[in-house]
Amino acid sequence: MSVPPRAVQLNEANAFLKEHPEVLFVDLLIADMNGVVRGKRIDRNSLHKVYEKGINLPASLFALDINGSTVESSGLGLDIGDADRICFPIPNTLCNEPWQKRPTAQLLMTMHELDGRPFFADPREVLRQVVAKFDEMNLTICAAFELEFYLIDQENVNGRPQPPRSPLSGKRPISTQVYLIDDLDEYVDCLQDMLEAAKEQDIPADAIVKESAPAQFEVNLHHTNDAIKACDYALLLKRLIKNIAYDHEMDTTFMAKPYPGQAGNGLHVHISLLDKTTGKNIFTTDDPLQSDLLRHAIGGVLETMPASMAFLCPNVNSYRRFGAQFYVPNAPSWGIDNRTVAVRVPNGSPDSVRIEHRVAGADANPYLMMASILAGIHHGLTNKIEPGEPIEGNSYEQLEQSLPNNLRDALRELDDSEVLNKYISPDYIDIFVACKEAELEEFETTISDLEYNWYLHTV
């Protein structure tokens, strides 16, 4: 990925600052392995320098655990002297932050080696490497995410979340009525501000629906013909949702499973492939069962799904989300307009045929999630992998659970995958596994409240 000419970037900065003389600060944003946004805040007068020379950040930014501590076993910390790399702006990502009291803008960054080469451990670069394989096939990736989240109260109860009181009724919601319009009305000001802020930031969020748990909602992003940009939108939308909720004296969570007994938060993605020459969807068909390209793409995704689980469900909590009653598939499966399977082909017009991947949680890093799914699609297309017969009816009654159901097994599957190691740098997989194993070790050596309740006075 070549860095755009400095003159072009400076023109972008000049135009923005001229149009927005009120802006005082600019947040320089870069997403770590966990999809957590990090970076620096600068004065507006420093923006030109950022476009001209970039900013320095340590390579260890991409070896942080969920608490922001460097995982030394990754090799990106003290082993390299915690050395800096250089981060450059991503074109066309400079925009206002509508929630700020002091006018502030934001700008996405990506990390490079000091000689200008992309830094291999930036998740955005991990995805770009996979996307390049589709460029070689003269294909454009068209993608759109569906992002679920909970509104929660700013005050927890004994460290546990609770739904916020409705600004309309003053009551805490208990409804699990999916798609209920009245529940949207309970938080209408907050939810509408989210959509309006997304519009101001050119994030194509076109709908919010009530999901199947108290104060749980889903935002639908419109499709875009750029897989990396689609992930940018998902990343920035999460940040926007959090900050707009703060303005309404509420909090949010994208935790995969915040409440026992309630639905978890998912991150579904719709993917189709366009021929670069004609612009047509290569999956276009009147009968999905008769499309070789669609079947092969699905076949590859299903074959690589067990190895992809660590990217789709990257945290200990991720695996608590699974269960038939919550429409989270636990086996590689596919079907036509079937929400009990892992890969659904929605009904629609022939030219809108696409893959809907339904496994990942909202806690996934969208770049790594997308990279693993696209690796499966490319693997399927190039090796003509058949997916087997589509599932009709309830897949949970027909298939045994076979996907990894815990993080340790998922990391083993990823580490051992010959296919994913061809698409994603083995060096990066080593870093990812090292960081997640460090988190897992800390989790497993922590004594839980439940253990004290069960064993302290009973054994």
Secondary structure, 3 states (H helix, E strand, C coil): CCCCCHHHHHHHHHHHHHHCCCCCEEEEEEECCCCCEEEEEEEHHHHHHHHHHCEEEEHHHHHECCCCCECHHHCCCHHHCCCEEEEEECCCCCEECCCCCCCEEEEEEEEECCCCCECCCCHHHHHHHHHHHHHHCCEEEEEEEEEEEEEECCCCECCECCCCCCCCCCCCCCCCCCCCHHHHHHCHHHHHHHHHHHHHCCCCEEEEEECCCCCEEEEEECCECCHHHHHHHHHHHHHHHHHHHHHCCCEEECCCCCCCCCCCCEEEEEEEEEECCCCCECCCCCCHHHCHHHHHHHHHHHHHHHHHHHHHCCCHHHHHHCEHHHCECCCCCEEECCCCCCEEECCCCHHHCCEEECCCECCCCHHHHHHHHHHHHHHHHHHCCCCCCCCCCCHHHCCCCCCCCCHHHHHHHHHHCCCHHHHCCHHHHHHHHHHHHHHHHHHHCCCCHHHHHHHCCCC
